[in-house]
Amino acid sequence: MRVGGIDNTIINTSMSLARNAAMSDIGTAVLGKALDTQEAAGAGLVKMIDAAAMERSVNPNVGSNFDMSV
């Protein structure tokens, strides 16, 4: 086994590929967590919209008009 030349290049390439694979896995995990957070935020927004729709069905005239004088 040689320490320099082609063997050293193969070792460096292997280490680089392993590092890139690990970084890709980490990036995928972070994006997955961000997606989960956005899904939770979207679900909360839908819940708020549904609550507003229910309020309008009970009190249809409240908040439907806005009068402004300058």
CHARMM-style PDB file with segment names, atoms N, HN, CA, C and O in Angstrom:
ATOM      1  N   MET     1       0.845  -1.182   0.000  1.00  0.00      PROA
ATOM      2  CA  MET     1       0.000   0.000   0.000  1.00  0.00      PROA
ATOM      3  C   MET     1       0.883   1.235   0.000  1.00  0.00      PROA
ATOM      4  O   MET     1       1.782   1.366   0.831  1.00  0.00      PROA
ATOM      5  N   ARG     2       0.631   2.116  -0.908  1.00  0.00      PROA
ATOM      6  HN  ARG     2      -0.099   2.010  -1.583  1.00  0.00      PROA
ATOM      7  CA  ARG     2       1.384   3.362  -0.996  1.00  0.00      PROA
ATOM      8  C   ARG     2       0.689   4.443  -0.187  1.00  0.00      PROA
ATOM      9  O   ARG     2      -0.529   4.410  -0.013  1.00  0.00      PROA
ATOM     10  N   VAL     3       1.455   5.390   0.300  1.00  0.00      PROA
ATOM     11  HN  VAL     3       2.444   5.416   0.159  1.00  0.00      PROA
ATOM     12  CA  VAL     3       0.905   6.480   1.081  1.00  0.00      PROA
ATOM     13  C   VAL     3       0.560   7.663   0.187  1.00  0.00      PROA
ATOM     14  O   VAL     3      -0.317   8.455   0.530  1.00  0.00      PROA
ATOM     15  N   GLY     4       1.211   7.794  -0.917  1.00  0.00      PROA
ATOM     16  HN  GLY     4       1.924   7.150  -1.196  1.00  0.00      PROA
ATOM     17  CA  GLY     4       0.957   8.929  -1.797  1.00  0.00      PROA
ATOM     18  C   GLY     4       0.359   8.468  -3.108  1.00  0.00      PROA
ATOM     19  O   GLY     4       0.090   7.281  -3.291  1.00  0.00      PROA
ATOM     20  N   GLY     5       0.151   9.388  -4.005  1.00  0.00      PROA
ATOM     21  HN  GLY     5       0.369  10.352  -3.857  1.00  0.00      PROA
ATOM     22  CA  GLY     5      -0.307   9.048  -5.345  1.00  0.00      PROA
ATOM     23  C   GLY     5      -1.765   8.681  -5.405  1.00  0.00      PROA
ATOM     24  O   GLY     5      -2.605   9.341  -4.794  1.00  0.00      PROA
ATOM     25  N   ILE     6      -2.072   7.628  -6.141  1.00  0.00      PROA
ATOM     26  HN  ILE     6      -1.390   7.092  -6.638  1.00  0.00      PROA
ATOM     27  CA  ILE     6      -3.453   7.226  -6.407  1.00  0.00      PROA
ATOM     28  C   ILE     6      -4.157   6.760  -5.141  1.00  0.00      PROA
ATOM     29  O   ILE     6      -5.333   7.066  -4.944  1.00  0.00      PROA
ATOM     30  N   ASP     7      -3.452   6.018  -4.269  1.00  0.00      PROA
ATOM     31  HN  ASP     7      -2.497   5.769  -4.429  1.00  0.00      PROA
ATOM     32  CA  ASP     7      -4.085   5.539  -3.040  1.00  0.00      PROA
ATOM     33  C   ASP     7      -4.543   6.705  -2.169  1.00  0.00      PROA
ATOM     34  O   ASP     7      -5.631   6.662  -1.594  1.00  0.00      PROA
ATOM     35  N   ASN     8      -3.726   7.732  -2.070  1.00  0.00      PROA
ATOM     36  HN  ASN     8      -2.842   7.766  -2.537  1.00  0.00      PROA
ATOM     37  CA  ASN     8      -4.079   8.910  -1.283  1.00  0.00      PROA
ATOM     38  C   ASN     8      -5.278   9.626  -1.903  1.00  0.00      PROA
ATOM     39  O   ASN     8      -6.139  10.121  -1.176  1.00  0.00      PROA
ATOM     40  N   THR     9      -5.345   9.689  -3.211  1.00  0.00      PROA
ATOM     41  HN  THR     9      -4.645   9.287  -3.801  1.00  0.00      PROA
ATOM     42  CA  THR     9      -6.464  10.321  -3.902  1.00  0.00      PROA
ATOM     43  C   THR     9      -7.758   9.551  -3.644  1.00  0.00      PROA
ATOM     44  O   THR     9      -8.812  10.148  -3.428  1.00  0.00      PROA
ATOM     45  N   ILE    10      -7.669   8.243  -3.666  1.00  0.00      PROA
ATOM     46  HN  ILE    10      -6.813   7.758  -3.841  1.00  0.00      PROA
ATOM     47  CA  ILE    10      -8.857   7.410  -3.403  1.00  0.00      PROA
ATOM     48  C   ILE    10      -9.342   7.618  -1.970  1.00  0.00      PROA
ATOM     49  O   ILE    10     -10.545   7.718  -1.728  1.00  0.00      PROA
ATOM     50  N   ILE    11      -8.415   7.682  -1.029  1.00  0.00      PROA
ATOM     51  HN  ILE    11      -7.438   7.601  -1.226  1.00  0.00      PROA
ATOM     52  CA  ILE    11      -8.786   7.893   0.367  1.00  0.00      PROA
ATOM     53  C   ILE    11      -9.455   9.256   0.539  1.00  0.00      PROA
ATOM     54  O   ILE    11     -10.499   9.358   1.183  1.00  0.00      PROA
ATOM     55  N   ASN    12      -8.862  10.294  -0.030  1.00  0.00      PROA
ATOM     56  HN  ASN    12      -8.013  10.211  -0.553  1.00  0.00      PROA
ATOM     57  CA  ASN    12      -9.441  11.643   0.080  1.00  0.00      PROA
ATOM     58  C   ASN    12     -10.813  11.725  -0.576  1.00  0.00      PROA
ATOM     59  O   ASN    12     -11.721  12.367  -0.048  1.00  0.00      PROA
ATOM     60  N   THR    13     -10.963  11.077  -1.723  1.00  0.00      PROA
ATOM     61  HN  THR    13     -10.225  10.555  -2.152  1.00  0.00      PROA
ATOM     62  CA  THR    13     -12.253  11.071  -2.416  1.00  0.00      PROA
ATOM     63  C   THR    13     -13.305  10.351  -1.589  1.00  0.00      PROA
ATOM     64  O   THR    13     -14.443  10.810  -1.493  1.00  0.00      PROA
ATOM     65  N   SER    14     -12.933   9.228  -0.994  1.00  0.00      PROA
ATOM     66  HN  SER    14     -12.009   8.855  -1.072  1.00  0.00      PROA
ATOM     67  CA  SER    14     -13.863   8.473  -0.156  1.00  0.00      PROA
ATOM     68  C   SER    14     -14.303   9.291   1.045  1.00  0.00      PROA
ATOM     69  O   SER    14     -15.485   9.312   1.388  1.00  0.00      PROA
ATOM     70  N   MET    15     -13.357   9.964   1.684  1.00  0.00      PROA
ATOM     71  HN  MET    15     -12.397   9.947   1.405  1.00  0.00      PROA
ATOM     72  CA  MET    15     -13.701  10.793   2.844  1.00  0.00      PROA
ATOM     73  C   MET    15     -14.599  11.957   2.432  1.00  0.00      PROA
ATOM     74  O   MET    15     -15.530  12.311   3.155  1.00  0.00      PROA
ATOM     75  N   SER    16     -14.326  12.541   1.291  1.00  0.00      PROA
ATOM     76  HN  SER    16     -13.570  12.253   0.704  1.00  0.00      PROA
ATOM     77  CA  SER    16     -15.137  13.653   0.797  1.00  0.00      PROA
ATOM     78  C   SER    16     -16.562  13.199   0.496  1.00  0.00      PROA
ATOM     79  O   SER    16     -17.522  13.895   0.826  1.00  0.00      PROA
ATOM     80  N   LEU    17     -16.698  12.039  -0.126  1.00  0.00      PROA
ATOM     81  HN  LEU    17     -15.919  11.473  -0.393  1.00  0.00      PROA
ATOM     82  CA  LEU    17     -18.036  11.514  -0.435  1.00  0.00      PROA
ATOM     83  C   LEU    17     -18.810  11.196   0.841  1.00  0.00      PROA
ATOM     84  O   LEU    17     -20.012  11.454   0.921  1.00  0.00      PROA
ATOM     85  N   ALA    18     -18.134  10.644   1.827  1.00  0.00      PROA
ATOM     86  HN  ALA    18     -17.158  10.434   1.763  1.00  0.00      PROA
ATOM     87  CA  ALA    18     -18.793  10.329   3.100  1.00  0.00      PROA
ATOM     88  C   ALA    18     -19.244  11.613   3.791  1.00  0.00      PROA
ATOM     89  O   ALA    18     -20.342  11.666   4.344  1.00  0.00      PROA
ATOM     90  N   ARG    19     -18.415  12.634   3.764  1.00  0.00      PROA
ATOM     91  HN  ARG    19     -17.522  12.592   3.314  1.00  0.00      PROA
ATOM     92  CA  ARG    19     -18.759  13.918   4.375  1.00  0.00      PROA
ATOM     93  C   ARG    19     -19.955  14.542   3.650  1.00  0.00      PROA
ATOM     94  O   ARG    19     -20.864  15.072   4.289  1.00  0.00      PROA
ATOM     95  N   ASN    20     -19.951  14.479   2.332  1.00  0.00      PROA
ATOM     96  HN  ASN    20     -19.213  14.049   1.813  1.00  0.00      PROA
ATOM     97  CA  ASN    20     -21.073  15.031   1.556  1.00  0.00      PROA
ATOM     98  C   ASN    20     -22.366  14.286   1.836  1.00  0.00      PROA
ATOM     99  O   ASN    20     -23.431  14.897   1.919  1.00  0.00      PROA
ATOM    100  N   ALA    21     -22.279  12.966   1.982  1.00  0.00      PROA
ATOM    101  HN  ALA    21     -21.414  12.470   1.915  1.00  0.00      PROA
ATOM    102  CA  ALA    21     -23.471  12.175   2.293  1.00  0.00      PROA
ATOM    103  C   ALA    21     -24.026  12.551   3.661  1.00  0.00      PROA
ATOM    104  O   ALA    21     -25.240  12.656   3.838  1.00  0.00      PROA
ATOM    105  N   ALA    22     -23.129  12.754   4.634  1.00  0.00      PROA
ATOM    106  HN  ALA    22     -22.143  12.668   4.491  1.00  0.00      PROA
ATOM    107  CA  ALA    22     -23.574  13.143   5.973  1.00  0.00      PROA
ATOM    108  C   ALA    22     -24.222  14.520   5.946  1.00  0.00      PROA
ATOM    109  O   ALA    22     -25.255  14.729   6.581  1.00  0.00      PROA
ATOM    110  N   MET    23     -23.634  15.451   5.225  1.00  0.00      PROA
ATOM    111  HN  MET    23     -22.795  15.281   4.709  1.00  0.00      PROA
ATOM    112  CA  MET    23     -24.212  16.793   5.133  1.00  0.00      PROA
ATOM    113  C   MET    23     -25.564  16.769   4.428  1.00  0.00      PROA
ATOM    114  O   MET    23     -26.467  17.524   4.788  1.00  0.00      PROA
ATOM    115  N   SER    24     -25.705  15.921   3.444  1.00  0.00      PROA
ATOM    116  HN  SER    24     -24.971  15.308   3.151  1.00  0.00      PROA
ATOM    117  CA  SER    24     -26.981  15.784   2.750  1.00  0.00      PROA
ATOM    118  C   SER    24     -28.050  15.223   3.690  1.00  0.00      PROA
ATOM    119  O   SER    24     -29.192  15.683   3.686  1.00  0.00      PROA
ATOM    120  N   ASP    25     -27.674  14.234   4.490  1.00  0.00      PROA
ATOM    121  HN  ASP    25     -26.746  13.860   4.494  1.00  0.00      PROA
ATOM    122  CA  ASP    25     -28.617  13.666   5.458  1.00  0.00      PROA
ATOM    123  C   ASP    25     -29.043  14.706   6.486  1.00  0.00      PROA
ATOM    124  O   ASP    25     -30.215  14.783   6.854  1.00  0.00      PROA
ATOM    125  N   ILE    26     -28.091  15.501   6.943  1.00  0.00      PROA
ATOM    126  HN  ILE    26     -27.139  15.440   6.644  1.00  0.00      PROA
ATOM    127  CA  ILE    26     -28.406  16.553   7.915  1.00  0.00      PROA
ATOM    128  C   ILE    26     -29.334  17.585   7.283  1.00  0.00      PROA
ATOM    129  O   ILE    26     -30.305  18.009   7.909  1.00  0.00      PROA
ATOM    130  N   GLY    27     -29.043  17.994   6.049  1.00  0.00      PROA
ATOM    131  HN  GLY    27     -28.254  17.650   5.540  1.00  0.00      PROA
ATOM    132  CA  GLY    27     -29.891  18.963   5.362  1.00  0.00      PROA
ATOM    133  C   GLY    27     -31.306  18.445   5.165  1.00  0.00      PROA
ATOM    134  O   GLY    27     -32.272  19.193   5.310  1.00  0.00      PROA
ATOM    135  N   THR    28     -31.426  17.180   4.839  1.00  0.00      PROA
ATOM    136  HN  THR    28     -30.640  16.572   4.722  1.00  0.00      PROA
ATOM    137  CA  THR    28     -32.747  16.576   4.664  1.00  0.00      PROA
ATOM    138  C   THR    28     -33.513  16.556   5.982  1.00  0.00      PROA
ATOM    139  O   THR    28     -34.716  16.820   6.004  1.00  0.00      PROA
ATOM    140  N   ALA    29     -32.831  16.247   7.074  1.00  0.00      PROA
ATOM    141  HN  ALA    29     -31.854  16.033   7.056  1.00  0.00      PROA
ATOM    142  CA  ALA    29     -33.483  16.238   8.385  1.00  0.00      PROA
ATOM    143  C   ALA    29     -33.951  17.635   8.781  1.00  0.00      PROA
ATOM    144  O   ALA    29     -35.049  17.793   9.314  1.00  0.00      PROA
ATOM    145  N   VAL    30     -33.131  18.639   8.525  1.00  0.00      PROA
ATOM    146  HN  VAL    30     -32.239  18.510   8.091  1.00  0.00      PROA
ATOM    147  CA  VAL    30     -33.510  20.013   8.856  1.00  0.00      PROA
ATOM    148  C   VAL    30     -34.706  20.457   8.013  1.00  0.00      PROA
ATOM    149  O   VAL    30     -35.628  21.088   8.530  1.00  0.00      PROA
ATOM    150  N   LEU    31     -34.695  20.133   6.728  1.00  0.00      PROA
ATOM    151  HN  LEU    31     -33.946  19.620   6.308  1.00  0.00      PROA
ATOM    152  CA  LEU    31     -35.832  20.495   5.881  1.00  0.00      PROA
ATOM    153  C   LEU    31     -37.106  19.773   6.313  1.00  0.00      PROA
ATOM    154  O   LEU    31     -38.196  20.342   6.253  1.00  0.00      PROA
ATOM    155  N   GLY    32     -36.969  18.525   6.747  1.00  0.00      PROA
ATOM    156  HN  GLY    32     -36.083  18.063   6.795  1.00  0.00      PROA
ATOM    157  CA  GLY    32     -38.129  17.781   7.242  1.00  0.00      PROA
ATOM    158  C   GLY    32     -38.728  18.437   8.468  1.00  0.00      PROA
ATOM    159  O   GLY    32     -39.948  18.525   8.605  1.00  0.00      PROA
ATOM    160  N   LYS    33     -37.848  18.903   9.372  1.00  0.00      PROA
ATOM    161  HN  LYS    33     -36.857  18.831   9.261  1.00  0.00      PROA
ATOM    162  CA  LYS    33     -38.323  19.585  10.581  1.00  0.00      PROA
ATOM    163  C   LYS    33     -39.007  20.906  10.218  1.00  0.00      PROA
ATOM    164  O   LYS    33     -40.031  21.257  10.804  1.00  0.00      PROA
ATOM    165  N   ALA    34     -38.447  21.632   9.262  1.00  0.00      PROA
ATOM    166  HN  ALA    34     -37.615  21.347   8.786  1.00  0.00      PROA
ATOM    167  CA  ALA    34     -39.061  22.884   8.810  1.00  0.00      PROA
ATOM    168  C   ALA    34     -40.428  22.623   8.188  1.00  0.00      PROA
ATOM    169  O   ALA    34     -41.363  23.398   8.389  1.00  0.00      PROA
ATOM    170  N   LEU    35     -40.545  21.537   7.437  1.00  0.00      PROA
ATOM    171  HN  LEU    35     -39.785  20.907   7.274  1.00  0.00      PROA
ATOM    172  CA  LEU    35     -41.833  21.187   6.838  1.00  0.00      PROA
ATOM    173  C   LEU    35     -42.861  20.866   7.914  1.00  0.00      PROA
ATOM    174  O   LEU    35     -44.015  21.284   7.812  1.00  0.00      PROA
ATOM    175  N   ASP    36     -42.456  20.129   8.944  1.00  0.00      PROA
ATOM    176  HN  ASP    36     -41.519  19.789   9.027  1.00  0.00      PROA
ATOM    177  CA  ASP    36     -43.370  19.826  10.042  1.00  0.00      PROA
ATOM    178  C   ASP    36     -43.846  21.106  10.731  1.00  0.00      PROA
ATOM    179  O   ASP    36     -45.020  21.231  11.079  1.00  0.00      PROA
ATOM    180  N   THR    37     -42.934  22.047  10.924  1.00  0.00      PROA
ATOM    181  HN  THR    37     -41.980  21.945  10.642  1.00  0.00      PROA
ATOM    182  CA  THR    37     -43.280  23.318  11.562  1.00  0.00      PROA
ATOM    183  C   THR    37     -44.274  24.096  10.708  1.00  0.00      PROA
ATOM    184  O   THR    37     -45.235  24.662  11.229  1.00  0.00      PROA
ATOM    185  N   GLN    38     -44.045  24.125   9.397  1.00  0.00      PROA
ATOM    186  HN  GLN    38     -43.265  23.666   8.973  1.00  0.00      PROA
ATOM    187  CA  GLN    38     -44.947  24.845   8.499  1.00  0.00      PROA
ATOM    188  C   GLN    38     -46.320  24.182   8.434  1.00  0.00      PROA
ATOM    189  O   GLN    38     -47.339  24.867   8.335  1.00  0.00      PROA
ATOM    190  N   GLU    39     -46.349  22.862   8.489  1.00  0.00      PROA
ATOM    191  HN  GLU    39     -45.521  22.306   8.569  1.00  0.00      PROA
ATOM    192  CA  GLU    39     -47.639  22.151   8.492  1.00  0.00      PROA
ATOM    193  C   GLU    39     -48.428  22.488   9.750  1.00  0.00      PROA
ATOM    194  O   GLU    39     -49.643  22.680   9.690  1.00  0.00      PROA
ATOM    195  N   ALA    40     -47.745  22.561  10.887  1.00  0.00      PROA
ATOM    196  HN  ALA    40     -46.758  22.405  10.936  1.00  0.00      PROA
ATOM    197  CA  ALA    40     -48.420  22.910  12.143  1.00  0.00      PROA
ATOM    198  C   ALA    40     -48.943  24.348  12.083  1.00  0.00      PROA
ATOM    199  O   ALA    40     -50.053  24.627  12.537  1.00  0.00      PROA
ATOM    200  N   ALA    41     -48.149  25.251  11.529  1.00  0.00      PROA
ATOM    201  HN  ALA    41     -47.247  25.025  11.161  1.00  0.00      PROA
ATOM    202  CA  ALA    41     -48.590  26.641  11.404  1.00  0.00      PROA
ATOM    203  C   ALA    41     -49.792  26.743  10.466  1.00  0.00      PROA
ATOM    204  O   ALA    41     -50.724  27.500  10.740  1.00  0.00      PROA
ATOM    205  N   GLY    42     -49.781  25.999   9.376  1.00  0.00      PROA
ATOM    206  HN  GLY    42     -49.024  25.385   9.154  1.00  0.00      PROA
ATOM    207  CA  GLY    42     -50.906  25.993   8.439  1.00  0.00      PROA
ATOM    208  C   GLY    42     -52.162  25.442   9.071  1.00  0.00      PROA
ATOM    209  O   GLY    42     -53.258  25.952   8.842  1.00  0.00      PROA
ATOM    210  N   ALA    43     -52.002  24.388   9.876  1.00  0.00      PROA
ATOM    211  HN  ALA    43     -51.111  23.973  10.062  1.00  0.00      PROA
ATOM    212  CA  ALA    43     -53.161  23.811  10.556  1.00  0.00      PROA
ATOM    213  C   ALA    43     -53.754  24.812  11.547  1.00  0.00      PROA
ATOM    214  O   ALA    43     -54.974  24.904  11.686  1.00  0.00      PROA
ATOM    215  N   GLY    44     -52.893  25.557  12.232  1.00  0.00      PROA
ATOM    216  HN  GLY    44     -51.902  25.482  12.119  1.00  0.00      PROA
ATOM    217  CA  GLY    44     -53.384  26.583  13.152  1.00  0.00      PROA
ATOM    218  C   GLY    44     -54.122  27.687  12.419  1.00  0.00      PROA
ATOM    219  O   GLY    44     -55.136  28.192  12.901  1.00  0.00      PROA
ATOM    220  N   LEU    45     -53.614  28.063  11.254  1.00  0.00      PROA
ATOM    221  HN  LEU    45     -52.790  27.653  10.862  1.00  0.00      PROA
ATOM    222  CA  LEU    45     -54.268  29.101  10.453  1.00  0.00      PROA
ATOM    223  C   LEU    45     -55.640  28.641   9.969  1.00  0.00      PROA
ATOM    224  O   LEU    45     -56.603  29.408  10.001  1.00  0.00      PROA
ATOM    225  N   VAL    46     -55.725  27.404   9.527  1.00  0.00      PROA
ATOM    226  HN  VAL    46     -54.943  26.781   9.501  1.00  0.00      PROA
ATOM    227  CA  VAL    46     -57.018  26.857   9.085  1.00  0.00      PROA
ATOM    228  C   VAL    46     -57.997  26.824  10.252  1.00  0.00      PROA
ATOM    229  O   VAL    46     -59.183  27.105  10.082  1.00  0.00      PROA
ATOM    230  N   LYS    47     -57.498  26.480  11.438  1.00  0.00      PROA
ATOM    231  HN  LYS    47     -56.534  26.252  11.576  1.00  0.00      PROA
ATOM    232  CA  LYS    47     -58.359  26.437  12.622  1.00  0.00      PROA
ATOM    233  C   LYS    47     -58.887  27.836  12.951  1.00  0.00      PROA
ATOM    234  O   LYS    47     -60.055  27.989  13.308  1.00  0.00      PROA
ATOM    235  N   MET    48     -58.029  28.859  12.832  1.00  0.00      PROA
ATOM    236  HN  MET    48     -57.080  28.735  12.542  1.00  0.00      PROA
ATOM    237  CA  MET    48     -58.479  30.231  13.089  1.00  0.00      PROA
ATOM    238  C   MET    48     -59.508  30.676  12.063  1.00  0.00      PROA
ATOM    239  O   MET    48     -60.484  31.338  12.417  1.00  0.00      PROA
ATOM    240  N   ILE    49     -59.309  30.328  10.806  1.00  0.00      PROA
ATOM    241  HN  ILE    49     -58.517  29.791  10.518  1.00  0.00      PROA
ATOM    242  CA  ILE    49     -60.268  30.699   9.758  1.00  0.00      PROA
ATOM    243  C   ILE    49     -61.601  30.014   9.999  1.00  0.00      PROA
ATOM    244  O   ILE    49     -62.654  30.630   9.832  1.00  0.00      PROA
ATOM    245  N   ASP    50     -61.569  28.744  10.390  1.00  0.00      PROA
ATOM    246  HN  ASP    50     -60.714  28.243  10.526  1.00  0.00      PROA
ATOM    247  CA  ASP    50     -62.812  28.025  10.689  1.00  0.00      PROA
ATOM    248  C   ASP    50     -63.537  28.658  11.870  1.00  0.00      PROA
ATOM    249  O   ASP    50     -64.764  28.755  11.864  1.00  0.00      PROA
ATOM    250  N   ALA    51     -62.785  29.090  12.886  1.00  0.00      PROA
ATOM    251  HN  ALA    51     -61.788  29.010  12.891  1.00  0.00      PROA
ATOM    252  CA  ALA    51     -63.413  29.728  14.043  1.00  0.00      PROA
ATOM    253  C   ALA    51     -64.063  31.049  13.630  1.00  0.00      PROA
ATOM    254  O   ALA    51     -65.146  31.376  14.116  1.00  0.00      PROA
ATOM    255  N   ALA    52     -63.426  31.805  12.749  1.00  0.00      PROA
ATOM    256  HN  ALA    52     -62.546  31.539  12.354  1.00  0.00      PROA
ATOM    257  CA  ALA    52     -64.004  33.067  12.275  1.00  0.00      PROA
ATOM    258  C   ALA    52     -65.262  32.802  11.461  1.00  0.00      PROA
ATOM    259  O   ALA    52     -66.233  33.551  11.565  1.00  0.00      PROA
ATOM    260  N   ALA    53     -65.259  31.757  10.659  1.00  0.00      PROA
ATOM    261  HN  ALA    53     -64.470  31.149  10.574  1.00  0.00      PROA
ATOM    262  CA  ALA    53     -66.439  31.416   9.864  1.00  0.00      PROA
ATOM    263  C   ALA    53     -67.600  31.031  10.771  1.00  0.00      PROA
ATOM    264  O   ALA    53     -68.749  31.373  10.490  1.00  0.00      PROA
ATOM    265  N   MET    54     -67.306  30.321  11.859  1.00  0.00      PROA
ATOM    266  HN  MET    54     -66.373  30.043  12.087  1.00  0.00      PROA
ATOM    267  CA  MET    54     -68.368  29.938  12.782  1.00  0.00      PROA
ATOM    268  C   MET    54     -68.935  31.173  13.471  1.00  0.00      PROA
ATOM    269  O   MET    54     -70.145  31.267  13.678  1.00  0.00      PROA
ATOM    270  N   GLU    55     -68.075  32.112  13.825  1.00  0.00      PROA
ATOM    271  HN  GLU    55     -67.093  32.035  13.657  1.00  0.00      PROA
ATOM    272  CA  GLU    55     -68.557  33.353  14.449  1.00  0.00      PROA
ATOM    273  C   GLU    55     -69.451  34.124  13.487  1.00  0.00      PROA
ATOM    274  O   GLU    55     -70.471  34.672  13.906  1.00  0.00      PROA
ATOM    275  N   ARG    56     -69.096  34.178  12.223  1.00  0.00      PROA
ATOM    276  HN  ARG    56     -68.267  33.734  11.883  1.00  0.00      PROA
ATOM    277  CA  ARG    56     -69.922  34.880  11.243  1.00  0.00      PROA
ATOM    278  C   ARG    56     -71.272  34.179  11.059  1.00  0.00      PROA
ATOM    279  O   ARG    56     -72.274  34.837  10.780  1.00  0.00      PROA
ATOM    280  N   SER    57     -71.306  32.871  11.209  1.00  0.00      PROA
ATOM    281  HN  SER    57     -70.492  32.336  11.435  1.00  0.00      PROA
ATOM    282  CA  SER    57     -72.581  32.174  11.043  1.00  0.00      PROA
ATOM    283  C   SER    57     -73.517  32.456  12.216  1.00  0.00      PROA
ATOM    284  O   SER    57     -74.737  32.456  12.049  1.00  0.00      PROA
ATOM    285  N   VAL    58     -72.952  32.695  13.400  1.00  0.00      PROA
ATOM    286  HN  VAL    58     -71.961  32.695  13.535  1.00  0.00      PROA
ATOM    287  CA  VAL    58     -73.766  32.994  14.577  1.00  0.00      PROA
ATOM    288  C   VAL    58     -74.153  34.473  14.601  1.00  0.00      PROA
ATOM    289  O   VAL    58     -75.295  34.810  14.911  1.00  0.00      PROA
ATOM    290  N   ASN    59     -73.208  35.355  14.275  1.00  0.00      PROA
ATOM    291  HN  ASN    59     -72.280  35.082  14.022  1.00  0.00      PROA
ATOM    292  CA  ASN    59     -73.437  36.803  14.257  1.00  0.00      PROA
ATOM    293  C   ASN    59     -73.045  37.346  12.879  1.00  0.00      PROA
ATOM    294  O   ASN    59     -71.942  37.869  12.722  1.00  0.00      PROA
ATOM    295  N   PRO    60     -73.913  37.233  11.895  1.00  0.00      PROA
ATOM    296  CA  PRO    60     -73.522  37.597  10.529  1.00  0.00      PROA
ATOM    297  C   PRO    60     -73.252  39.079  10.316  1.00  0.00      PROA
ATOM    298  O   PRO    60     -72.545  39.444   9.376  1.00  0.00      PROA
ATOM    299  N   ASN    61     -73.801  39.944  11.168  1.00  0.00      PROA
ATOM    300  HN  ASN    61     -74.376  39.649  11.931  1.00  0.00      PROA
ATOM    301  CA  ASN    61     -73.632  41.379  10.957  1.00  0.00      PROA
ATOM    302  C   ASN    61     -72.430  41.962  11.697  1.00  0.00      PROA
ATOM    303  O   ASN    61     -72.036  43.098  11.432  1.00  0.00      PROA
ATOM    304  N   VAL    62     -71.854  41.217  12.600  1.00  0.00      PROA
ATOM    305  HN  VAL    62     -72.173  40.295  12.816  1.00  0.00      PROA
ATOM    306  CA  VAL    62     -70.740  41.732  13.389  1.00  0.00      PROA
ATOM    307  C   VAL    62     -69.458  41.605  12.575  1.00  0.00      PROA
ATOM    308  O   VAL    62     -69.084  40.511  12.152  1.00  0.00      PROA
ATOM    309  N   GLY    63     -68.793  42.730  12.362  1.00  0.00      PROA
ATOM    310  HN  GLY    63     -69.097  43.619  12.705  1.00  0.00      PROA
ATOM    311  CA  GLY    63     -67.512  42.734  11.690  1.00  0.00      PROA
ATOM    312  C   GLY    63     -67.581  42.640  10.177  1.00  0.00      PROA
ATOM    313  O   GLY    63     -66.542  42.557   9.523  1.00  0.00      PROA
ATOM    314  N   SER    64     -68.754  42.651   9.616  1.00  0.00      PROA
ATOM    315  HN  SER    64     -69.598  42.719  10.148  1.00  0.00      PROA
ATOM    316  CA  SER    64     -68.843  42.525   8.156  1.00  0.00      PROA
ATOM    317  C   SER    64     -68.732  43.865   7.445  1.00  0.00      PROA
ATOM    318  O   SER    64     -68.420  43.899   6.255  1.00  0.00      PROA
ATOM    319  N   ASN    65     -68.981  44.970   8.144  1.00  0.00      PROA
ATOM    320  HN  ASN    65     -69.234  44.942   9.111  1.00  0.00      PROA
ATOM    321  CA  ASN    65     -68.900  46.302   7.551  1.00  0.00      PROA
ATOM    322  C   ASN    65     -67.901  47.144   8.320  1.00  0.00      PROA
ATOM    323  O   ASN    65     -67.750  47.025   9.536  1.00  0.00      PROA
ATOM    324  N   PHE    66     -67.226  47.996   7.570  1.00  0.00      PROA
ATOM    325  HN  PHE    66     -67.349  48.093   6.582  1.00  0.00      PROA
ATOM    326  CA  PHE    66     -66.247  48.900   8.175  1.00  0.00      PROA
ATOM    327  C   PHE    66     -66.517  50.302   7.650  1.00  0.00      PROA
ATOM    328  O   PHE    66     -66.376  50.560   6.455  1.00  0.00      PROA
ATOM    329  N   ASP    67     -66.901  51.196   8.532  1.00  0.00      PROA
ATOM    330  HN  ASP    67     -67.015  50.986   9.503  1.00  0.00      PROA
ATOM    331  CA  ASP    67     -67.170  52.576   8.142  1.00  0.00      PROA
ATOM    332  C   ASP    67     -66.013  53.438   8.650  1.00  0.00      PROA
ATOM    333  O   ASP    67     -65.592  53.325   9.801  1.00  0.00      PROA
ATOM    334  N   MET    68     -65.516  54.293   7.774  1.00  0.00      PROA
ATOM    335  HN  MET    68     -65.858  54.385   6.839  1.00  0.00      PROA
ATOM    336  CA  MET    68     -64.396  55.151   8.164  1.00  0.00      PROA
ATOM    337  C   MET    68     -64.637  56.556   7.635  1.00  0.00      PROA
ATOM    338  O   MET    68     -65.004  56.744   6.475  1.00  0.00      PROA
ATOM    339  N   SER    69     -64.429  57.525   8.491  1.00  0.00      PROA
ATOM    340  HN  SER    69     -64.131  57.372   9.433  1.00  0.00      PROA
ATOM    341  CA  SER    69     -64.538  58.935   8.077  1.00  0.00      PROA
ATOM    342  C   SER    69     -63.210  59.621   8.339  1.00  0.00      PROA
ATOM    343  O   SER    69     -62.571  59.404   9.369  1.00  0.00      PROA
ATOM    344  N   VAL    70     -62.806  60.453   7.387  1.00  0.00      PROA
ATOM    345  HN  VAL    70     -63.324  60.629   6.550  1.00  0.00      PROA
ATOM    346  CA  VAL    70     -61.543  61.174   7.549  1.00  0.00      PROA
ATOM    347  C   VAL    70     -61.822  62.642   7.638  1.00  0.00      PROA
ATOM    348  OT1 VAL    70     -60.895  63.440   7.778  1.00  0.00      PROA
TER     349      VAL     70
END
